[in-house]
Amino acid sequence: MNIGTTNARTINIGNQNSNIYVNSSLNLSGNLNFSNLVFYATNVITDITKTGVSIDFTSSQPVYANDIGIGSNTLNTSSAGSNVAIGTSALSLTSTSQQVAVGYQALAANTTGSYNTAIGYQALQYNSSGNANAAFGHQALLYNTSNYNTAFGFQTLTNNVSDHNTAVGAGALYTNTLGNQNTGVGAGALYFNTLGSLNTALGENSGSKITIGNYNTAIGANSMYNGSPLDTNVSYSTAIGANTNCNNYSYSTALGYNASCNATHQIMLGTSSESVVIPGGLTMGTGKNITLQNALTGYVAPTVAQLGGFVYVPYSASGNFTSGQDKVYGTTTLTQAGYYLFVANCINYTSSCANPYAQATIYDVTNSKYIAYVTSQQGTTSSTMAYSLSGFYNVPASTSTVINLTINITFSSGTATITSGAYNFYVVRIA
């Protein structure tokens, strides 16, 4: 049906109380201006203005500038415009602008919040005043009332009421309520976190057992997930690798598959089935030693050709001590500058003296510097004591540097005797 010509100025059809029924196609050329026009087609009520469109099955309320609403009870008579609402009750209460809600009850309770995007069933449903949130997925950010959160996936950040969180993956940060500035990427990442803040988790179930801990990093599937005890209130710890755990020890780091910490302020590299290779140099802090656990059990000294710069100094110890006397039980002369590892084990003595106090040292005689030392607690009148000590040392450039293993025992009376036998003093150049 054609009405008028392209040269027609104005065509008025009926009056404000008239209805127009169109039972066939309607072809329009030129501008078409509507005033409170309602189309009836399969019970759909449509309100079209110059700047907005609203299609509502139950209402004929006016639409505001640049608003688009499709679905029952979408948008609000107080909408400020420039909103998009698609789905039953999407943005049904809003009084602000520049928001997008797609899905059943998406942003349904929003009243004063702005710049939000909700896509999915009940996404950001109860957000009333939160700003600049983005929710994609079924019940993503469902109960959120805060700002600057991003949730992508089924029930991500569902219970959140805090700021600056990011969750990607089904159930990521699901339980989070007051924790802020968390990032969880992967199904179940940081799932049980409630109050913890500034945590980062990457991988399925990563960091999922943290509840109130802060400043943690979990990277890898099931990292910080199944420790014993669980990593619930751990803080300032890092687990990198599948199945790594800090076992609720704070200030600790577990690196490598199945690595598991057993103390605070610890860095655990791998497990007992792996070896650690350092192709370059290793620098130790001043006064820091290396503790060897069973490293020298059944040890067979390699040759110099097998391990460059290796020196093995076996020694036999026997005889009585004079109180305060230094006895040298191992010595080596080094002619190359560099970093060296020094290890002495099985240093022991038997005392039948009063108030014995012993000290074993590894000492740079040439440069008058201590490399490592260990002292005993005051012994009994009759006691046996054993020692192991180790240390890293940067041997300075010199024609020759003499390193001694020395034992000194002080006592008030009686006799102190080094037990007869062979002991070991190892020196390895590592850089």
N, C-alpha and C positions, 0 to 999 in steps of 0.2 A: 504494500500500500504506500503510495507516494502522496505527500501533502504539500501543496504549494510548489513554487519553482525556486530556482536559485536566485532569482531577482526579487522574491517576495521580501518585504520589509518585516512585517510582523503578522503572525497568524495566531489568533486566540481561539482556543477550543474550550467551550463550556465556561463555567465559572468556578469559584472556589468550592462550591458544594457539589461539583459534578465529578463523576467517575468516568474514566476512559477505559474501555476494555479492548485489548488488542488480541485477536485470535490468530493472527498470521504475522509474518515478518514485517518489521517496521524499519524502513530505510530512511536515514536522516542525512541531510546535506547542509552544512553551515553550523551555526551555533544553536545549542538547545539549552534553554534555561528552565529549571524546575523550581517550583515553590511548593514544598511539602508534598512532593509527589510520592505515591505509594504504588508499587507494582505488586499484583497478586498473582503468584504462580506457585502452585503446589504448596500453598500455605506459608510461603516465605515472605516476610515483610522486609522491604528494602528501602532505606533512606539514602538518597543521593543528593549531595549538595555540590556546590562548585568545587570544594576543596577536600571533601571526605566521603567515605563510603562505609555504610554499616548494614550488614545483613544479619538480622536477628529473627529467630523463629517465634519469639514471645513478646517483643517490644518494638515500639516505633519511636523511641526517644530520639531527639536530634543528634546529629554527629558533628564533631568540632573540627576545626581547621587541621587538615592533613592527617586526621585519624582514619584508621582502617580497622573495622571490627567485624569479625565473622564468627557467629555462634551465639547461643543463648546467653543473655546477661553479660555480654562483653562491654568493656569500657564503662564510664560513669558520666552522669550529666555534668559533673564538675571537672572532667578531664581538661587538661590545659592544651591538648592537641599534640600532634606529631607522634602519636602512639600507634602501635600495631598490636591488635589482640585477635588471636584466632583460636577458638575453642571455648567450650562452655565455661562461663565465669572467669575467663582470662581478663586480668586487669579490671575487674568489675567494680573496684572501689577507688581507683586511682584519681588523684587530683593534680598530678604532675604531668610532665611531657617527656618525650624522647625515650620511650621504653618499648621493648618488644616482648610479647608473651605469646607462645605458641604451644597449645596443649591444654587439656582439661585442668581447670583451676590454676593454671600457671599465673604466678603473681596475683592470685585472687585477692589477697588481703592487703596488697600494697595501697597505701594512702598518700604518703609524702615522699617515698623513695624515688630517686631519679636515676636515669642512665643505666638501668638494669636490663639484662637479656635473659629470658627464661624459655627454654625449648624442651618440652617433655611433660609427661603426666605429672601434675602437682609440683613442677619445678618452681622453686622459690615461692611456694604457695603462701606461707605465713610471713613473708618479708613485708613489713609495714613501712619502715622508714630507712632501711639500708640502701646505700647508693653504690653504683658502679660495680655491681656483681654480675657474674656470668654463670649460668647454670644450663648444662646440656645433659639431659638424661632423666629417667624415671626418678622422681622425688629428689633430684639433685638440689642441695641447699634448701631442703623442705622447710625447716624451722628457722632459717637464717633471719637475723634482724640487724646484721652488721654490714661492714663495707669492704669493698675491694677484694672479694673472694672469687675464685674461679673453680668450678666443679664440672668435670666432664666424665660422665659414666653413670651407671645404675647406682643409685643411693650413695653418691659421693657427697661428703660433707653434709649429710642429711640433718644432723643435730647441731650444726654449728651456730654459735651466736657471737663469734669473735671475728677479728679482722685479718686481712692479708694472708689468707691460706690458699693453697693451690692443691687440688686433688684430681688425678687423672687415673681412671681405672675403676672397675666395679668395686664398691665398698671402700674405696680409699678415703681415709680420715672419716669414716662413717660415724664414730662415736664422739668425735671432737666437739667440745662445747666452748670452753674458754681459752683453749690454746690458740696462739696466734703466730703468724709468720712461719707456718709449717708448709712443707712441700712433700706430697706423697704421690709417686708415680708407679702404677702397677696395681693389679687386683689385690685388694686387702692391705695395701701399703698404709702403715700407721693407723690401722683399723681401730684399735682400742685406745688410742690417744684421747685423753679428755682435757687435761690441763697443761700438758707439755707444750713448750714453745720453741721455735727456732730449730726444729728437727727437719732433717732431709732424708727421705727414703726412696730408693729406686729399685724396683724389682718386685715380683709377686710376694706378698706377705712380708715384705721388708719392713722392719721396725714395727710390726703389727702388735707386739706385746708391750711396747712403751705406753705408759699411761700418764705419768706426771713428770717424766724426765725432760731435760732441756739440752739444746745444743748437741744433739747426737746426729751422726751420719751413718746410714745403713745402705750399702750398695750390693745388690745381688739377691737372687731368689732365696727367701727364707733367712736372710741376714737379720740378726737380732730377733729371732722368732722362736727358737726352741732351746734356749739355753737352760742351764741348771745352776742356780735359780734363773728364772726368766728375767729378761731385761725390762723390768717394769718402771722403776724409778731411777734408772741409770742416767747420768748426765755427763756431758763433755767426752763421750766415747765414740769410737769409730769402728765399724765392722765392714770390711770390704771383701767380697767373695761369697759364693753360695754357701749357706749353712754356717756362716761365721757368727760367733756370739761373744759378747763381753761378760755374760753371766752376772749381770747387775753390778759389775765393777766400773766405777766412774773413772774418768781420766785415763782410759785404757784404749788400746787399738789392737784389733785382730785382723791380720792380713792373710788371705789365701783360703782356699776351700777347706771348710771344717775347722779353721783356726778358732781357738777358744781361750779366752783370757782366764787367769786364775788369781789375779791380784789387781789392785788399783795401781795407777801410774805405770802401766806395763805395755810393752809392744810385743805381741805374739806373732811370730812369722811361721805360718803353716802348722804342720803337726810333726810328731816324732818320726813319721815315715818319710819326711822330706829332708833335703839338705839345703843349706843357704850358701850361695856362691857370691863372693864379692870380687869382681874382676878388677876393680880399681882400689884406691886407698880407703882406709877407714881411720877417721880421726876421733879420738876419745877426748871427753872433757877432762880438765885438770882434776886429778885425784880420783878418777873413775876407774874401776876395775871390771874385768869380765869374770863372771862366775861360771865355771864349767860343771855341768851336771853329768857325771858318768862319762865325760868325754875321753878320759885317759885310761879307762878300764881296759885291760888287755892290750894296751897301746904298744905298737911296734914302731920304733923310730924309723922314718923314711931316710933315704940317703939324700945328700946334697943335690944330686941329679934329679931326684923325684920332686923335691920341694926346695926351689932355689933359696939359698941363704939360711938353710936349716942347720942348727947346732944342737947336738944332744950331749949333755954332760952328765953321765952317771957318776955317782960318788958314793963312797962308803963312809959311814959316820960311826965313830966310837970314841970313848974316852970321857973323862970327867971335865966339868966346867969349873972355872973360877968365877965367882959371882961378878957380873958385869963385863965378863970377857966376851969379845966378838970372836966367833969362830967361822971361818969361811968353809963352806961345804960344797960349793960349786962355783966355777969361774969360767969366763970365756972372754976372748978379746975379739971385738968387732972392728973390721977395717973398712966397712962401707956405710955411708950415711943412709938413713931411711927410717921407715916405720917398722918396728919390731914388736912381736908378741912374746912375752916372757911368761912361762908357766913352771911352777915348782909344786910338787906334790909329795905326800908321804913324809913330811918332815915331822918327826916325833921324838919325844924324849921322856925319860922316866926320872922322877924326882923322889928323893927321900930326904928332902930338906924342908926348912921352915919358910913359909911365905914366898914360894917361887913365883916369878913373873917372867914370862918369856916373850921375845919378839923375834920374828923372822923377817928379813928384808931382802929385796932385790935392789941393788944399789949401783949407780954409775960412779965408779971410783974416779975415773978420769975427770969428770965434770962435777963431781960432788953433788949428785942429785938422786933422790929416792925415786924408784920406779914403782914399787909396791911394797907393802908391809902388812903384817898381821900380828896382833898381840893376843896373848891368852888372858883370861881372867886369872885372878890370883888362885893358885892351886892349893891343894891340901898338903899336909906334911908328906904324904905318900900318894902320888898320882901319876898318871900317864896322859900326855897331851899330844895331839896331832895337828898338823897344819897343811893347808894348801893355799897358795896365793898366785895371783896372775896380774898382769898389767900390760898396757900398750905404752910404747915410748918412742919418741922421735930421736934417734941417735944422730947427733950433729956431725957435720963434716969434720973428720979428724983422721989422722994417720992410723990411730988405733984407739979404741975405747974399751976399757976393761969393765966388765960387769960381774959383780960378785953376788952370790947367794950367801947370806950371813945369818947366823943365829946368835942371840945374846940372851942369857938367862941371869937374872938377879935373884938373890935369896939371902936370908939372914943367917942361916946356919945349915949344916948338913951337906948333902952331895946331890948334884944334878948330872945325869949321864945321858948322852945321846945313845939311843938303842943301836946296836950293831945291825948293819944291813945296807942294802943298796937302795938309793933313792934317785929321783929323776929331776933334772933341770932342763927345760926345753926353751930354745930361742929360735923364733921363726921370723925371717924378714918378709914382710907382706907388701911393701911398696918402696 
